[in-house]
Amino acid sequence: MNSVTPTHPALIDLDGFSVEIDATRERADIILNRPPMNVISMPQRDQLRKVFEALDEDDRVRVIVLRAIGENFSSGGYIKGFLEASPEHVSKLAWNIAAPARCAKPVVVANRGYAFGVGFEISLACDFRIVSETCQYALPEQKLGQIPGSGGSARLQKMVGITRTKDIVMRSKRIPGRQALDWGVATECVPDGELEAATDRLVDELRGFSPMAQRTAKKLLNDTEDSTLSIAIELEGHCYSRLRQSDDFREGVEAFHGKRAPKFIGS
């Protein structure tokens, strides 16, 4: 990767992870780097939120990738940190880990090995989950006399239903990568050695679409997840109408009729 050294204050002096920006590929990578388990500390959660917010404002970046060094994405949070953290800090955990969902840009996460606890929760907050066959998802908080606290059970229930979520949360059961794909939790499941290539392919595919249309689609889908069908259809119509006025839509139509690849500019 032809990385550019980040200069934004939120992208330097990071705890347990780093950021790489490849301006030529319009891509930013957030890389967990505390092997072998990539445990996520309390300060790291705040920093991750700030990094997503900074990259959301960076014009060089079209797609954000969350990945990890080593054989495991993350075994979860630093357990002792929960006893040391103040109630005020703990109350912000879910907001911090929801940063990928709030980000207007597409967020891809690459999961291999353990993706437990907050590692699973932040993955659930991403738009696309590419998993290797070694991946195992879990919310093991019941073993600590606790429940998921960063949106894990809530997001999972939306994806797989209450029966499967109770089985996973209340029994601390693991979901293998292939099963995660079958259940609609994972976007794609690939052999372990192909995880990076599959992630690269998805990033390059996403870059080929209109930035405005992608931001609109992500916000619309997120905002209408809990709405009635009639409200969702109404909002979809308003978004469709707004995009019809965009330069990218005109370019898309002209490219289609001209039998050429569109050149979207994000306006």
N, C-alpha and C positions, 0 to 999 in steps of 0.2 A: 504494500500500500504506500502511495506517495503522500505521506502524512504531512500536515502543516502543524507547526507548533501552536497550540491554543494560546490566546492572549487574554481572553476574558477572565476576570478574577474568579468566576465560579468554576473555571476549568483547570485551575492549577492548585497545587498543594492538596491533593485529594487523598482520602483515607481508604486504602484498600482497592482502589481502582484508578484507571487512567482514561483519557479521552484522546482519540486520534481523529483528525479531520482530513479527508481526502477531497480537496476542492475540485479536482479534475473529474471525480466520479460523484460529486455532490453528495457525499456520504460522511456521516460521523459515526464512529464506533465508541461505545462506552464499554470498557473492558474490566470485568472483575478480576482482580489479580492479588488474591491472598490464598494461594494454593497451600495444601491440597484440597481444602473444602470450601474456600472462598466464603468464609463466614462474613456476614454483613453486620457491621457495628452500628450502634445507635447514631453516632455522628455521620456515618456514611449515608444513612437514610436521608438526612437533611441535605447532604451534598448532592446525592442523586437527583433529588427534586430540583435543586438549583441548576444542575447541569442540563436536565431536560428543558427547563425554562430558557436557559441561555441558548441552547441549540435550536430551540423553536424560533428564536429571533435572528438566527445566523443565516444570512442570505446565501451563503455558500453551500448550505446543507439542504438536500431534498428528502433524504431518508436517514433515519437513525437506526443503528444496530446495537443491540445489547447482547454481549457475549462474555465468555470467561476463559481464563487461562487454565489449562489442566484438564483432568478427566471428569471433574464435577463442576456443574454450573454454580451451585451454592447449596450447602447443607442447611442453610437458614441463618437465623440471627445469633448474635452473641448472647447466650442464655443469661449469663450473670448480669448483663447490661439491663435486663428487665427489672431486676431488683434494685439497681442503682439509679435508674431513670426516675425523674420527677413525674407526678401525674400529668402535669401540663405537657411534658415532652411526649409521654405515651399517648396522649390524646391526639397528637399530630401524626401518628404513625401511618394511619390509613390515608391521610391527605398526601403525605410524601410519596407513598408507594403507588398512588393513583396518578402520578405525574405522567407516565407514558400515555395514559388514556386521555388526559387533558391536552397533551401536546397536539397541535394541529397537524403535524407531519406524520407520515406513516412510520410506525415503530415495529421493527422486526427483532425477535429474540431467538437466539440459537441455544438450544438446551441439550446438554449431554450429561450423562451420569446423574448424580443427585440434584434435584431441584425441589428442595424441601422448604417448608415454612415460608418465610418472606421471599425466598428464592422462587418459589412457586407463585406466590401472590403477585410479585412484580411482573412475572411472566404472564400471568392472567390479565394484567393491565395493558399489555402490549397488543398490537393489532394482529400480528402474525407470529405463530409459534412454530419454528422449524425444529424438530427433535430428531436426535439420533436414536438408533435402536437400543442404545445403552441407557437412555433417559428413564428416570423414575421420578414421577411427581408424587408429592405427599404433603399433607397438613398434619404433622405429628403432635400438635400442641396438647392433645388430650393426655399424652404420656407425661406432661408436665403439670397436669391439673389445670389446664388453661384451654382456651379456644383460639382460633385464628383471629388476629386483631387488625389486619391490614387489608381487609376486603376479600380474603381468600374464599371463605365459605359462601359469601354473598355472590361473588362473581361465578364461582363454580356451579352454584345452584341454578343460575340463569342458563348455564351451558348444558348441564347434564340432568337437571331435575332434582327434586328433593330426595327421592329414594337413593339414588347413587351418591348424592352429597352426604346424606346421613351415614352411609356405609363408609365413605372415605374419611369424613371428619370424626365421627363418633368412635370409629375403630382404628383410626390412624393408618388406614390402608394405603398402599402404594399403587400408583397407576403406571404401568410400563408404557414406553413410548408408543408401541403399536396399538395398545388399547386406547391411549389418549387420542390417537388418530381416529380410531373406530368410533369413539364417543363424541367426536367433534371438538375436543379440547385442543388438539394439535392441528395445524394447517397441513403439515407434511411430515412424514417419517422416513428417514433415509439411513443407510448404513453409516456407522460412526465415521468412517474415513471420508464420507461425502458431505458432512455437515457444512463445512465452510463453502464448498462449491455450490451447494443448494441455496445457502444464504446469499451468496454473491449473485446467483441467477435471479433470485427474487428481487433483490435491490435494483439490479439493472432493469428488470421488467417494470418495476414501480416508477422508475425515473422516466420511462417512456410516456407516461400519462400526463395530463394537464395538472399542474400543481393546484390550481384553483378547484378543479373538479374533484381532486382527491381530498383536499381539505374539507370541501363541502360534503362529500360522501361520508367521511369519517364523523364529522359533527352531527350530521343528520342521523346516522345509524346509532350513534351513542345517545343522542337526545331522545330518540323515539323508542328506545329499547323497552321502556316501561309504559309507553303511551298506548292508547287504544288504536285499533286499526284505522279508524276514520281520521283521527288526529295525525297519525303517521302519514297517511296518504295526502292529507291537506298540506302538511309541512314539506313533503317531498315535491308537491306541485309548486310551492313557492320557491324552493331551491332550484328546481328545474327552470322556472321562469327567469330567475336571476341569472343563471348561467347562460341562458340564451343570449344575453346582452354582452357576453364576454368575447374578447379577442380570440381566446383559445377555442371557443365553440365555432366561431367563424372559420378559424384555421383548420379545425378538425373536419368541418363539412367540405371546405375547399380541397383539402388534401384527399379526402375520400373520393370526390368526383374527379380529381386530377390523378388518381391512382398513384399517390406518392405518400411517403411517411410524413406525418405532421410534425411541425416544429413549434411546440408549445412554449409560451413565454411567461405564463402565470398571471395573465391579466384578462 
